[in-house]
Amino acid sequence: AQGQGRYEDGYFRPALWGPQSYNALAGLAKVDTLAAFLKANMPYTSGGMLSVQEAWDLATFIDAQERPSGGSSGEPSK
């Protein structure tokens, strides 16, 4: 519910932000890359149902959240 993912009996749904999410240097940390991924794959099992604007809105919101920096310090980016 808060973008932290779900881990029941192991990996279930990945975190979208926070300390367990992809880091700020990952490909999905680029809004255009994430928007394209969301457009093609969301909703789950029914990819392609989002409009281009919906995909960009979601990507912009998700990538604006705090996540690991990807550097050696392990500090979250802001």
mmJSON file of the N, C-alpha and C atoms, coordinates in Angstrom:
{"data_MODEL":{"atom_site":{
"group_PDB":["ATOM","ATOM","ATOM","ATOM","ATOM","ATOM","ATOM","ATOM","ATOM","ATOM","ATOM","ATOM","ATOM","ATOM","ATOM","ATOM","ATOM","ATOM","ATOM","ATOM","ATOM","ATOM","ATOM","ATOM","ATOM","ATOM","ATOM","ATOM","ATOM","ATOM","ATOM","ATOM","ATOM","ATOM","ATOM","ATOM","ATOM","ATOM","ATOM","ATOM","ATOM","ATOM","ATOM","ATOM","ATOM","ATOM","ATOM","ATOM","ATOM","ATOM","ATOM","ATOM","ATOM","ATOM","ATOM","ATOM","ATOM","ATOM","ATOM","ATOM","ATOM","ATOM","ATOM","ATOM","ATOM","ATOM","ATOM","ATOM","ATOM","ATOM","ATOM","ATOM","ATOM","ATOM","ATOM","ATOM","ATOM","ATOM","ATOM","ATOM","ATOM","ATOM","ATOM","ATOM","ATOM","ATOM","ATOM","ATOM","ATOM","ATOM","ATOM","ATOM","ATOM","ATOM","ATOM","ATOM","ATOM","ATOM","ATOM","ATOM","ATOM","ATOM","ATOM","ATOM","ATOM","ATOM","ATOM","ATOM","ATOM","ATOM","ATOM","ATOM","ATOM","ATOM","ATOM","ATOM","ATOM","ATOM","ATOM","ATOM","ATOM","ATOM","ATOM","ATOM","ATOM","ATOM","ATOM","ATOM","ATOM","ATOM","ATOM","ATOM","ATOM","ATOM","ATOM","ATOM","ATOM","ATOM","ATOM","ATOM","ATOM","ATOM","ATOM","ATOM","ATOM","ATOM","ATOM","ATOM","ATOM","ATOM","ATOM","ATOM","ATOM","ATOM","ATOM","ATOM","ATOM","ATOM","ATOM","ATOM","ATOM","ATOM","ATOM","ATOM","ATOM","ATOM","ATOM","ATOM","ATOM","ATOM","ATOM","ATOM","ATOM","ATOM","ATOM","ATOM","ATOM","ATOM","ATOM","ATOM","ATOM","ATOM","ATOM","ATOM","ATOM","ATOM","ATOM","ATOM","ATOM","ATOM","ATOM","ATOM","ATOM","ATOM","ATOM","ATOM","ATOM","ATOM","ATOM","ATOM","ATOM","ATOM","ATOM","ATOM","ATOM","ATOM","ATOM","ATOM","ATOM","ATOM","ATOM","ATOM","ATOM","ATOM","ATOM","ATOM","ATOM","ATOM","ATOM","ATOM","ATOM","ATOM","ATOM","ATOM","ATOM","ATOM","ATOM","ATOM","ATOM","ATOM","ATOM","ATOM","ATOM","ATOM"],
"id":[1,2,3,4,5,6,7,8,9,10,11,12,13,14,15,16,17,18,19,20,21,22,23,24,25,26,27,28,29,30,31,32,33,34,35,36,37,38,39,40,41,42,43,44,45,46,47,48,49,50,51,52,53,54,55,56,57,58,59,60,61,62,63,64,65,66,67,68,69,70,71,72,73,74,75,76,77,78,79,80,81,82,83,84,85,86,87,88,89,90,91,92,93,94,95,96,97,98,99,100,101,102,103,104,105,106,107,108,109,110,111,112,113,114,115,116,117,118,119,120,121,122,123,124,125,126,127,128,129,130,131,132,133,134,135,136,137,138,139,140,141,142,143,144,145,146,147,148,149,150,151,152,153,154,155,156,157,158,159,160,161,162,163,164,165,166,167,168,169,170,171,172,173,174,175,176,177,178,179,180,181,182,183,184,185,186,187,188,189,190,191,192,193,194,195,196,197,198,199,200,201,202,203,204,205,206,207,208,209,210,211,212,213,214,215,216,217,218,219,220,221,222,223,224,225,226,227,228,229,230,231,232,233,234],
"type_symbol":["N","C","C","N","C","C","N","C","C","N","C","C","N","C","C","N","C","C","N","C","C","N","C","C","N","C","C","N","C","C","N","C","C","N","C","C","N","C","C","N","C","C","N","C","C","N","C","C","N","C","C","N","C","C","N","C","C","N","C","C","N","C","C","N","C","C","N","C","C","N","C","C","N","C","C","N","C","C","N","C","C","N","C","C","N","C","C","N","C","C","N","C","C","N","C","C","N","C","C","N","C","C","N","C","C","N","C","C","N","C","C","N","C","C","N","C","C","N","C","C","N","C","C","N","C","C","N","C","C","N","C","C","N","C","C","N","C","C","N","C","C","N","C","C","N","C","C","N","C","C","N","C","C","N","C","C","N","C","C","N","C","C","N","C","C","N","C","C","N","C","C","N","C","C","N","C","C","N","C","C","N","C","C","N","C","C","N","C","C","N","C","C","N","C","C","N","C","C","N","C","C","N","C","C","N","C","C","N","C","C","N","C","C","N","C","C","N","C","C","N","C","C","N","C","C","N","C","C","N","C","C","N","C","C"],
"label_atom_id":["N","CA","C","N","CA","C","N","CA","C","N","CA","C","N","CA","C","N","CA","C","N","CA","C","N","CA","C","N","CA","C","N","CA","C","N","CA","C","N","CA","C","N","CA","C","N","CA","C","N","CA","C","N","CA","C","N","CA","C","N","CA","C","N","CA","C","N","CA","C","N","CA","C","N","CA","C","N","CA","C","N","CA","C","N","CA","C","N","CA","C","N","CA","C","N","CA","C","N","CA","C","N","CA","C","N","CA","C","N","CA","C","N","CA","C","N","CA","C","N","CA","C","N","CA","C","N","CA","C","N","CA","C","N","CA","C","N","CA","C","N","CA","C","N","CA","C","N","CA","C","N","CA","C","N","CA","C","N","CA","C","N","CA","C","N","CA","C","N","CA","C","N","CA","C","N","CA","C","N","CA","C","N","CA","C","N","CA","C","N","CA","C","N","CA","C","N","CA","C","N","CA","C","N","CA","C","N","CA","C","N","CA","C","N","CA","C","N","CA","C","N","CA","C","N","CA","C","N","CA","C","N","CA","C","N","CA","C","N","CA","C","N","CA","C","N","CA","C","N","CA","C","N","CA","C","N","CA","C","N","CA","C","N","CA","C","N","CA","C","N","CA","C"],
"label_alt_id":[null,null,null,null,null,null,null,null,null,null,null,null,null,null,null,null,null,null,null,null,null,null,null,null,null,null,null,null,null,null,null,null,null,null,null,null,null,null,null,null,null,null,null,null,null,null,null,null,null,null,null,null,null,null,null,null,null,null,null,null,null,null,null,null,null,null,null,null,null,null,null,null,null,null,null,null,null,null,null,null,null,null,null,null,null,null,null,null,null,null,null,null,null,null,null,null,null,null,null,null,null,null,null,null,null,null,null,null,null,null,null,null,null,null,null,null,null,null,null,null,null,null,null,null,null,null,null,null,null,null,null,null,null,null,null,null,null,null,null,null,null,null,null,null,null,null,null,null,null,null,null,null,null,null,null,null,null,null,null,null,null,null,null,null,null,null,null,null,null,null,null,null,null,null,null,null,null,null,null,null,null,null,null,null,null,null,null,null,null,null,null,null,null,null,null,null,null,null,null,null,null,null,null,null,null,null,null,null,null,null,null,null,null,null,null,null,null,null,null,null,null,null,null,null,null,null,null,null,null,null,null,null,null,null],
"label_comp_id":["ALA","ALA","ALA","GLN","GLN","GLN","GLY","GLY","GLY","GLN","GLN","GLN","GLY","GLY","GLY","ARG","ARG","ARG","TYR","TYR","TYR","GLU","GLU","GLU","ASP","ASP","ASP","GLY","GLY","GLY","TYR","TYR","TYR","PHE","PHE","PHE","ARG","ARG","ARG","PRO","PRO","PRO","ALA","ALA","ALA","LEU","LEU","LEU","TRP","TRP","TRP","GLY","GLY","GLY","PRO","PRO","PRO","GLN","GLN","GLN","SER","SER","SER","TYR","TYR","TYR","ASN","ASN","ASN","ALA","ALA","ALA","LEU","LEU","LEU","ALA","ALA","ALA","GLY","GLY","GLY","LEU","LEU","LEU","ALA","ALA","ALA","LYS","LYS","LYS","VAL","VAL","VAL","ASP","ASP","ASP","THR","THR","THR","LEU","LEU","LEU","ALA","ALA","ALA","ALA","ALA","ALA","PHE","PHE","PHE","LEU","LEU","LEU","LYS","LYS","LYS","ALA","ALA","ALA","ASN","ASN","ASN","MET","MET","MET","PRO","PRO","PRO","TYR","TYR","TYR","THR","THR","THR","SER","SER","SER","GLY","GLY","GLY","GLY","GLY","GLY","MET","MET","MET","LEU","LEU","LEU","SER","SER","SER","VAL","VAL","VAL","GLN","GLN","GLN","GLU","GLU","GLU","ALA","ALA","ALA","TRP","TRP","TRP","ASP","ASP","ASP","LEU","LEU","LEU","ALA","ALA","ALA","THR","THR","THR","PHE","PHE","PHE","ILE","ILE","ILE","ASP","ASP","ASP","ALA","ALA","ALA","GLN","GLN","GLN","GLU","GLU","GLU","ARG","ARG","ARG","PRO","PRO","PRO","SER","SER","SER","GLY","GLY","GLY","GLY","GLY","GLY","SER","SER","SER","SER","SER","SER","GLY","GLY","GLY","GLU","GLU","GLU","PRO","PRO","PRO","SER","SER","SER","LYS","LYS","LYS"],
"label_asym_id":["A","A","A","A","A","A","A","A","A","A","A","A","A","A","A","A","A","A","A","A","A","A","A","A","A","A","A","A","A","A","A","A","A","A","A","A","A","A","A","A","A","A","A","A","A","A","A","A","A","A","A","A","A","A","A","A","A","A","A","A","A","A","A","A","A","A","A","A","A","A","A","A","A","A","A","A","A","A","A","A","A","A","A","A","A","A","A","A","A","A","A","A","A","A","A","A","A","A","A","A","A","A","A","A","A","A","A","A","A","A","A","A","A","A","A","A","A","A","A","A","A","A","A","A","A","A","A","A","A","A","A","A","A","A","A","A","A","A","A","A","A","A","A","A","A","A","A","A","A","A","A","A","A","A","A","A","A","A","A","A","A","A","A","A","A","A","A","A","A","A","A","A","A","A","A","A","A","A","A","A","A","A","A","A","A","A","A","A","A","A","A","A","A","A","A","A","A","A","A","A","A","A","A","A","A","A","A","A","A","A","A","A","A","A","A","A","A","A","A","A","A","A","A","A","A","A","A","A","A","A","A","A","A","A"],
"label_entity_id":["1","1","1","1","1","1","1","1","1","1","1","1","1","1","1","1","1","1","1","1","1","1","1","1","1","1","1","1","1","1","1","1","1","1","1","1","1","1","1","1","1","1","1","1","1","1","1","1","1","1","1","1","1","1","1","1","1","1","1","1","1","1","1","1","1","1","1","1","1","1","1","1","1","1","1","1","1","1","1","1","1","1","1","1","1","1","1","1","1","1","1","1","1","1","1","1","1","1","1","1","1","1","1","1","1","1","1","1","1","1","1","1","1","1","1","1","1","1","1","1","1","1","1","1","1","1","1","1","1","1","1","1","1","1","1","1","1","1","1","1","1","1","1","1","1","1","1","1","1","1","1","1","1","1","1","1","1","1","1","1","1","1","1","1","1","1","1","1","1","1","1","1","1","1","1","1","1","1","1","1","1","1","1","1","1","1","1","1","1","1","1","1","1","1","1","1","1","1","1","1","1","1","1","1","1","1","1","1","1","1","1","1","1","1","1","1","1","1","1","1","1","1","1","1","1","1","1","1","1","1","1","1","1","1"],
"label_seq_id":[1,1,1,2,2,2,3,3,3,4,4,4,5,5,5,6,6,6,7,7,7,8,8,8,9,9,9,10,10,10,11,11,11,12,12,12,13,13,13,14,14,14,15,15,15,16,16,16,17,17,17,18,18,18,19,19,19,20,20,20,21,21,21,22,22,22,23,23,23,24,24,24,25,25,25,26,26,26,27,27,27,28,28,28,29,29,29,30,30,30,31,31,31,32,32,32,33,33,33,34,34,34,35,35,35,36,36,36,37,37,37,38,38,38,39,39,39,40,40,40,41,41,41,42,42,42,43,43,43,44,44,44,45,45,45,46,46,46,47,47,47,48,48,48,49,49,49,50,50,50,51,51,51,52,52,52,53,53,53,54,54,54,55,55,55,56,56,56,57,57,57,58,58,58,59,59,59,60,60,60,61,61,61,62,62,62,63,63,63,64,64,64,65,65,65,66,66,66,67,67,67,68,68,68,69,69,69,70,70,70,71,71,71,72,72,72,73,73,73,74,74,74,75,75,75,76,76,76,77,77,77,78,78,78],
"pdbx_PDB_ins_code":[null,null,null,null,null,null,null,null,null,null,null,null,null,null,null,null,null,null,null,null,null,null,null,null,null,null,null,null,null,null,null,null,null,null,null,null,null,null,null,null,null,null,null,null,null,null,null,null,null,null,null,null,null,null,null,null,null,null,null,null,null,null,null,null,null,null,null,null,null,null,null,null,null,null,null,null,null,null,null,null,null,null,null,null,null,null,null,null,null,null,null,null,null,null,null,null,null,null,null,null,null,null,null,null,null,null,null,null,null,null,null,null,null,null,null,null,null,null,null,null,null,null,null,null,null,null,null,null,null,null,null,null,null,null,null,null,null,null,null,null,null,null,null,null,null,null,null,null,null,null,null,null,null,null,null,null,null,null,null,null,null,null,null,null,null,null,null,null,null,null,null,null,null,null,null,null,null,null,null,null,null,null,null,null,null,null,null,null,null,null,null,null,null,null,null,null,null,null,null,null,null,null,null,null,null,null,null,null,null,null,null,null,null,null,null,null,null,null,null,null,null,null,null,null,null,null,null,null,null,null,null,null,null,null],
"Cartn_x":[0.813,0.0,0.859,2.059,2.935,4.133,4.034,5.115,6.298,6.166,7.285,7.394,6.509,6.544,5.869,5.835,5.196,6.049,6.419,7.321,6.73,5.826,5.222,5.871,6.531,7.236,8.206,8.931,9.883,9.395,9.988,9.703,8.313,7.458,6.11,5.86,5.973,5.857,6.993,7.714,8.872,8.479,9.368,9.165,9.319,8.46,8.551,9.405,9.521,10.388,10.764,11.657,12.147,13.425,13.928,15.249,15.364,14.291,14.355,14.037,13.877,13.516,14.75,14.52,15.637,16.318,17.618,18.347,18.242,18.711,18.592,19.389,20.286,21.073,20.486,19.425,18.806,18.097,17.915,17.233,15.826,15.097,13.727,13.672,14.795,14.829,14.752,14.717,14.517,13.034,12.391,10.936,10.499,11.213,10.796,10.878,11.901,12.039,10.934,10.677,9.623,8.261,8.005,6.718,6.491,7.509,7.388,7.118,7.804,7.585,6.152,5.689,4.337,3.293,3.479,2.535,2.418,3.526,3.533,3.073,3.202,3.0,1.902,1.279,0.268,-1.106,-2.147,-2.087,-1.57,-1.129,-0.547,-1.469,-0.914,-1.575,-2.446,-2.53,-3.342,-2.599,-1.315,-0.483,-1.065,-0.792,-1.218,-2.531,-3.121,-4.404,-4.263,-3.073,-2.865,-2.698,-3.169,-2.888,-1.444,-0.928,0.426,0.503,-0.514,-0.519,-0.553,-1.362,-1.42,-0.074,0.579,1.894,2.915,2.916,3.838,3.521,2.241,1.866,2.344,2.119,2.579,4.098,4.778,6.244,6.803,6.217,6.673,6.486,5.337,5.07,6.022,6.151,6.999,8.448,8.969,10.388,10.688,9.675,9.898,10.06,9.809,9.887,11.339,11.572,12.912,13.309,14.566,15.095,16.59,17.202,18.646,19.397,20.496,21.234,21.942,22.348,23.089,24.574,24.996,26.417,26.931,28.165,28.774,28.323,27.719,27.341,26.11,25.248,24.023,22.959,23.23,22.263,21.151,19.911,18.811,18.958,18.484,18.462,17.229,17.222,16.082,15.415],
"Cartn_y":[-1.199,0.0,1.268,1.183,2.357,2.243,1.4,1.263,0.452,-0.195,-0.92,-2.366,-2.811,-4.175,-5.127,-6.37,-7.386,-8.638,-9.14,-10.282,-11.327,-12.155,-13.24,-14.534,-15.234,-16.472,-16.239,-15.142,-14.787,-13.627,-13.46,-12.349,-12.515,-11.51,-11.575,-10.4,-9.168,-7.949,-7.022,-6.509,-5.667,-4.299,-3.747,-2.388,-1.389,-0.385,0.673,1.827,2.0,3.013,2.554,3.301,2.929,2.112,1.667,1.039,-0.271,-0.981,-2.251,-2.115,-0.889,-0.679,-0.623,-0.485,-0.289,1.032,1.095,2.302,3.407,4.574,5.773,5.685,4.721,4.557,3.5,2.813,1.766,2.359,1.573,2.033,2.538,1.873,2.29,3.596,4.102,5.402,6.55,6.222,7.228,7.222,8.363,8.446,7.882,8.2,7.707,6.188,5.588,4.132,3.481,4.013,3.464,3.646,4.79,5.023,4.002,3.737,2.749,1.356,1.002,-0.287,-0.393,0.648,0.64,0.547,1.295,1.281,-0.118,-0.812,-2.144,-3.245,-3.035,-4.137,-3.96,-2.809,-2.58,-2.422,-2.845,-3.578,-5.003,-5.607,-6.948,-7.905,-8.641,-9.607,-8.949,-7.637,-6.947,-5.736,-5.885,-4.776,-4.045,-2.762,-1.937,-1.211,-1.368,-0.722,0.714,1.084,2.463,3.371,4.594,5.583,6.045,6.698,7.252,8.225,9.08,10.048,9.347,8.301,7.557,6.933,6.357,5.744,6.795,7.956,9.029,9.572,9.714,10.195,9.232,7.937,6.937,6.938,6.955,6.935,8.157,9.306,10.535,10.444,9.943,9.79,8.774,7.606,6.543,6.996,7.569,7.955,9.175,9.874,11.008,10.56,9.288,8.785,8.481,8.42,8.147,6.704,6.524,5.186,5.168,3.984,3.935,4.704,5.318,6.155,5.368,4.152,3.365,3.57,4.538,4.765,3.842,3.99,3.111,3.418,4.589,4.962,4.225,3.768,3.101,4.031,5.348,6.316,6.52,6.643,6.898,8.25,8.325,9.626,10.369,11.673,12.477,13.123],
"Cartn_z":[0.0,0.0,0.0,0.561,0.635,-0.307,-1.317,-2.292,-1.805,-0.653,-0.061,-0.53,-1.386,-1.893,-0.923,-1.321,-0.493,-0.549,0.599,0.678,1.606,1.077,1.842,1.387,2.32,1.969,0.813,0.885,-0.154,-0.984,-2.133,-3.037,-3.639,-3.514,-4.07,-5.01,-4.487,-5.296,-4.922,-5.902,-5.586,-5.039,-4.244,-3.727,-4.861,-4.888,-5.896,-5.414,-4.09,-3.504,-2.12,-1.508,-0.184,-0.27,0.875,0.929,0.163,-0.105,-0.823,-2.313,-2.79,-4.193,-5.083,-6.372,-7.302,-6.964,-7.239,-6.84,-7.886,-7.511,-8.342,-9.642,-9.764,-10.986,-11.92,-11.503,-12.313,-13.523,-14.545,-15.743,-15.474,-14.553,-14.264,-13.498,-13.045,-12.368,-13.373,-14.641,-15.698,-16.05,-15.939,-16.114,-17.467,-18.539,-19.856,-19.956,-19.357,-19.364,-18.546,-17.352,-16.506,-17.162,-17.775,-18.439,-19.552,-20.34,-21.42,-20.845,-19.765,-19.118,-18.594,-17.905,-17.358,-18.462,-19.528,-20.652,-21.234,-21.368,-21.978,-21.034,-19.727,-18.785,-17.743,-17.709,-16.672,-17.296,-16.603,-15.347,-15.57,-14.491,-14.529,-15.293,-16.194,-17.094,-18.168,-18.176,-19.184,-19.712,-19.986,-20.427,-21.618,-21.678,-22.782,-22.553,-21.373,-21.104,-20.615,-20.141,-19.695,-20.902,-20.77,-21.804,-21.647,-22.646,-22.557,-21.379,-21.229,-20.126,-18.775,-18.619,-17.35,-17.023,-18.026,-17.811,-17.375,-18.015,-17.64,-16.247,-15.926,-14.592,-13.513,-13.719,-12.742,-12.619,-13.754,-13.738,-13.02,-13.267,-12.615,-11.109,-10.67,-9.247,-8.614,-9.213,-8.647,-8.569,-9.641,-9.645,-8.782,-8.323,-7.418,-5.962,-5.686,-4.317,-3.923,-2.641,-2.122,-2.399,-2.79,-3.076,-2.819,-2.772,-2.562,-3.657,-3.292,-4.236,-5.32,-5.005,-5.992,-5.873,-5.062,-4.824,-3.742,-3.392,-2.391,-0.978,-0.752,0.608,1.093,0.15,0.531,1.088,1.079,1.586,0.569,1.045,0.099,-0.568,-1.809,-2.475,-2.013,-2.17,-1.733,-2.917],
"occupancy":[1.0,1.0,1.0,1.0,1.0,1.0,1.0,1.0,1.0,1.0,1.0,1.0,1.0,1.0,1.0,1.0,1.0,1.0,1.0,1.0,1.0,1.0,1.0,1.0,1.0,1.0,1.0,1.0,1.0,1.0,1.0,1.0,1.0,1.0,1.0,1.0,1.0,1.0,1.0,1.0,1.0,1.0,1.0,1.0,1.0,1.0,1.0,1.0,1.0,1.0,1.0,1.0,1.0,1.0,1.0,1.0,1.0,1.0,1.0,1.0,1.0,1.0,1.0,1.0,1.0,1.0,1.0,1.0,1.0,1.0,1.0,1.0,1.0,1.0,1.0,1.0,1.0,1.0,1.0,1.0,1.0,1.0,1.0,1.0,1.0,1.0,1.0,1.0,1.0,1.0,1.0,1.0,1.0,1.0,1.0,1.0,1.0,1.0,1.0,1.0,1.0,1.0,1.0,1.0,1.0,1.0,1.0,1.0,1.0,1.0,1.0,1.0,1.0,1.0,1.0,1.0,1.0,1.0,1.0,1.0,1.0,1.0,1.0,1.0,1.0,1.0,1.0,1.0,1.0,1.0,1.0,1.0,1.0,1.0,1.0,1.0,1.0,1.0,1.0,1.0,1.0,1.0,1.0,1.0,1.0,1.0,1.0,1.0,1.0,1.0,1.0,1.0,1.0,1.0,1.0,1.0,1.0,1.0,1.0,1.0,1.0,1.0,1.0,1.0,1.0,1.0,1.0,1.0,1.0,1.0,1.0,1.0,1.0,1.0,1.0,1.0,1.0,1.0,1.0,1.0,1.0,1.0,1.0,1.0,1.0,1.0,1.0,1.0,1.0,1.0,1.0,1.0,1.0,1.0,1.0,1.0,1.0,1.0,1.0,1.0,1.0,1.0,1.0,1.0,1.0,1.0,1.0,1.0,1.0,1.0,1.0,1.0,1.0,1.0,1.0,1.0,1.0,1.0,1.0,1.0,1.0,1.0,1.0,1.0,1.0,1.0,1.0,1.0,1.0,1.0,1.0,1.0,1.0,1.0],
"B_iso_or_equiv":[0.0,0.0,0.0,0.0,0.0,0.0,0.0,0.0,0.0,0.0,0.0,0.0,0.0,0.0,0.0,0.0,0.0,0.0,0.0,0.0,0.0,0.0,0.0,0.0,0.0,0.0,0.0,0.0,0.0,0.0,0.0,0.0,0.0,0.0,0.0,0.0,0.0,0.0,0.0,0.0,0.0,0.0,0.0,0.0,0.0,0.0,0.0,0.0,0.0,0.0,0.0,0.0,0.0,0.0,0.0,0.0,0.0,0.0,0.0,0.0,0.0,0.0,0.0,0.0,0.0,0.0,0.0,0.0,0.0,0.0,0.0,0.0,0.0,0.0,0.0,0.0,0.0,0.0,0.0,0.0,0.0,0.0,0.0,0.0,0.0,0.0,0.0,0.0,0.0,0.0,0.0,0.0,0.0,0.0,0.0,0.0,0.0,0.0,0.0,0.0,0.0,0.0,0.0,0.0,0.0,0.0,0.0,0.0,0.0,0.0,0.0,0.0,0.0,0.0,0.0,0.0,0.0,0.0,0.0,0.0,0.0,0.0,0.0,0.0,0.0,0.0,0.0,0.0,0.0,0.0,0.0,0.0,0.0,0.0,0.0,0.0,0.0,0.0,0.0,0.0,0.0,0.0,0.0,0.0,0.0,0.0,0.0,0.0,0.0,0.0,0.0,0.0,0.0,0.0,0.0,0.0,0.0,0.0,0.0,0.0,0.0,0.0,0.0,0.0,0.0,0.0,0.0,0.0,0.0,0.0,0.0,0.0,0.0,0.0,0.0,0.0,0.0,0.0,0.0,0.0,0.0,0.0,0.0,0.0,0.0,0.0,0.0,0.0,0.0,0.0,0.0,0.0,0.0,0.0,0.0,0.0,0.0,0.0,0.0,0.0,0.0,0.0,0.0,0.0,0.0,0.0,0.0,0.0,0.0,0.0,0.0,0.0,0.0,0.0,0.0,0.0,0.0,0.0,0.0,0.0,0.0,0.0,0.0,0.0,0.0,0.0,0.0,0.0,0.0,0.0,0.0,0.0,0.0,0.0],
"pdbx_formal_charge":[null,null,null,null,null,null,null,null,null,null,null,null,null,null,null,null,null,null,null,null,null,null,null,null,null,null,null,null,null,null,null,null,null,null,null,null,null,null,null,null,null,null,null,null,null,null,null,null,null,null,null,null,null,null,null,null,null,null,null,null,null,null,null,null,null,null,null,null,null,null,null,null,null,null,null,null,null,null,null,null,null,null,null,null,null,null,null,null,null,null,null,null,null,null,null,null,null,null,null,null,null,null,null,null,null,null,null,null,null,null,null,null,null,null,null,null,null,null,null,null,null,null,null,null,null,null,null,null,null,null,null,null,null,null,null,null,null,null,null,null,null,null,null,null,null,null,null,null,null,null,null,null,null,null,null,null,null,null,null,null,null,null,null,null,null,null,null,null,null,null,null,null,null,null,null,null,null,null,null,null,null,null,null,null,null,null,null,null,null,null,null,null,null,null,null,null,null,null,null,null,null,null,null,null,null,null,null,null,null,null,null,null,null,null,null,null,null,null,null,null,null,null,null,null,null,null,null,null,null,null,null,null,null,null],
"auth_seq_id":[1,1,1,2,2,2,3,3,3,4,4,4,5,5,5,6,6,6,7,7,7,8,8,8,9,9,9,10,10,10,11,11,11,12,12,12,13,13,13,14,14,14,15,15,15,16,16,16,17,17,17,18,18,18,19,19,19,20,20,20,21,21,21,22,22,22,23,23,23,24,24,24,25,25,25,26,26,26,27,27,27,28,28,28,29,29,29,30,30,30,31,31,31,32,32,32,33,33,33,34,34,34,35,35,35,36,36,36,37,37,37,38,38,38,39,39,39,40,40,40,41,41,41,42,42,42,43,43,43,44,44,44,45,45,45,46,46,46,47,47,47,48,48,48,49,49,49,50,50,50,51,51,51,52,52,52,53,53,53,54,54,54,55,55,55,56,56,56,57,57,57,58,58,58,59,59,59,60,60,60,61,61,61,62,62,62,63,63,63,64,64,64,65,65,65,66,66,66,67,67,67,68,68,68,69,69,69,70,70,70,71,71,71,72,72,72,73,73,73,74,74,74,75,75,75,76,76,76,77,77,77,78,78,78],
"auth_comp_id":["ALA","ALA","ALA","GLN","GLN","GLN","GLY","GLY","GLY","GLN","GLN","GLN","GLY","GLY","GLY","ARG","ARG","ARG","TYR","TYR","TYR","GLU","GLU","GLU","ASP","ASP","ASP","GLY","GLY","GLY","TYR","TYR","TYR","PHE","PHE","PHE","ARG","ARG","ARG","PRO","PRO","PRO","ALA","ALA","ALA","LEU","LEU","LEU","TRP","TRP","TRP","GLY","GLY","GLY","PRO","PRO","PRO","GLN","GLN","GLN","SER","SER","SER","TYR","TYR","TYR","ASN","ASN","ASN","ALA","ALA","ALA","LEU","LEU","LEU","ALA","ALA","ALA","GLY","GLY","GLY","LEU","LEU","LEU","ALA","ALA","ALA","LYS","LYS","LYS","VAL","VAL","VAL","ASP","ASP","ASP","THR","THR","THR","LEU","LEU","LEU","ALA","ALA","ALA","ALA","ALA","ALA","PHE","PHE","PHE","LEU","LEU","LEU","LYS","LYS","LYS","ALA","ALA","ALA","ASN","ASN","ASN","MET","MET","MET","PRO","PRO","PRO","TYR","TYR","TYR","THR","THR","THR","SER","SER","SER","GLY","GLY","GLY","GLY","GLY","GLY","MET","MET","MET","LEU","LEU","LEU","SER","SER","SER","VAL","VAL","VAL","GLN","GLN","GLN","GLU","GLU","GLU","ALA","ALA","ALA","TRP","TRP","TRP","ASP","ASP","ASP","LEU","LEU","LEU","ALA","ALA","ALA","THR","THR","THR","PHE","PHE","PHE","ILE","ILE","ILE","ASP","ASP","ASP","ALA","ALA","ALA","GLN","GLN","GLN","GLU","GLU","GLU","ARG","ARG","ARG","PRO","PRO","PRO","SER","SER","SER","GLY","GLY","GLY","GLY","GLY","GLY","SER","SER","SER","SER","SER","SER","GLY","GLY","GLY","GLU","GLU","GLU","PRO","PRO","PRO","SER","SER","SER","LYS","LYS","LYS"],
"auth_asym_id":["A","A","A","A","A","A","A","A","A","A","A","A","A","A","A","A","A","A","A","A","A","A","A","A","A","A","A","A","A","A","A","A","A","A","A","A","A","A","A","A","A","A","A","A","A","A","A","A","A","A","A","A","A","A","A","A","A","A","A","A","A","A","A","A","A","A","A","A","A","A","A","A","A","A","A","A","A","A","A","A","A","A","A","A","A","A","A","A","A","A","A","A","A","A","A","A","A","A","A","A","A","A","A","A","A","A","A","A","A","A","A","A","A","A","A","A","A","A","A","A","A","A","A","A","A","A","A","A","A","A","A","A","A","A","A","A","A","A","A","A","A","A","A","A","A","A","A","A","A","A","A","A","A","A","A","A","A","A","A","A","A","A","A","A","A","A","A","A","A","A","A","A","A","A","A","A","A","A","A","A","A","A","A","A","A","A","A","A","A","A","A","A","A","A","A","A","A","A","A","A","A","A","A","A","A","A","A","A","A","A","A","A","A","A","A","A","A","A","A","A","A","A","A","A","A","A","A","A","A","A","A","A","A","A"],
"auth_atom_id":["N","CA","C","N","CA","C","N","CA","C","N","CA","C","N","CA","C","N","CA","C","N","CA","C","N","CA","C","N","CA","C","N","CA","C","N","CA","C","N","CA","C","N","CA","C","N","CA","C","N","CA","C","N","CA","C","N","CA","C","N","CA","C","N","CA","C","N","CA","C","N","CA","C","N","CA","C","N","CA","C","N","CA","C","N","CA","C","N","CA","C","N","CA","C","N","CA","C","N","CA","C","N","CA","C","N","CA","C","N","CA","C","N","CA","C","N","CA","C","N","CA","C","N","CA","C","N","CA","C","N","CA","C","N","CA","C","N","CA","C","N","CA","C","N","CA","C","N","CA","C","N","CA","C","N","CA","C","N","CA","C","N","CA","C","N","CA","C","N","CA","C","N","CA","C","N","CA","C","N","CA","C","N","CA","C","N","CA","C","N","CA","C","N","CA","C","N","CA","C","N","CA","C","N","CA","C","N","CA","C","N","CA","C","N","CA","C","N","CA","C","N","CA","C","N","CA","C","N","CA","C","N","CA","C","N","CA","C","N","CA","C","N","CA","C","N","CA","C","N","CA","C","N","CA","C","N","CA","C","N","CA","C","N","CA","C","N","CA","C","N","CA","C"],
"pdbx_PDB_model_num":[1,1,1,1,1,1,1,1,1,1,1,1,1,1,1,1,1,1,1,1,1,1,1,1,1,1,1,1,1,1,1,1,1,1,1,1,1,1,1,1,1,1,1,1,1,1,1,1,1,1,1,1,1,1,1,1,1,1,1,1,1,1,1,1,1,1,1,1,1,1,1,1,1,1,1,1,1,1,1,1,1,1,1,1,1,1,1,1,1,1,1,1,1,1,1,1,1,1,1,1,1,1,1,1,1,1,1,1,1,1,1,1,1,1,1,1,1,1,1,1,1,1,1,1,1,1,1,1,1,1,1,1,1,1,1,1,1,1,1,1,1,1,1,1,1,1,1,1,1,1,1,1,1,1,1,1,1,1,1,1,1,1,1,1,1,1,1,1,1,1,1,1,1,1,1,1,1,1,1,1,1,1,1,1,1,1,1,1,1,1,1,1,1,1,1,1,1,1,1,1,1,1,1,1,1,1,1,1,1,1,1,1,1,1,1,1,1,1,1,1,1,1,1,1,1,1,1,1,1,1,1,1,1,1]
}}}
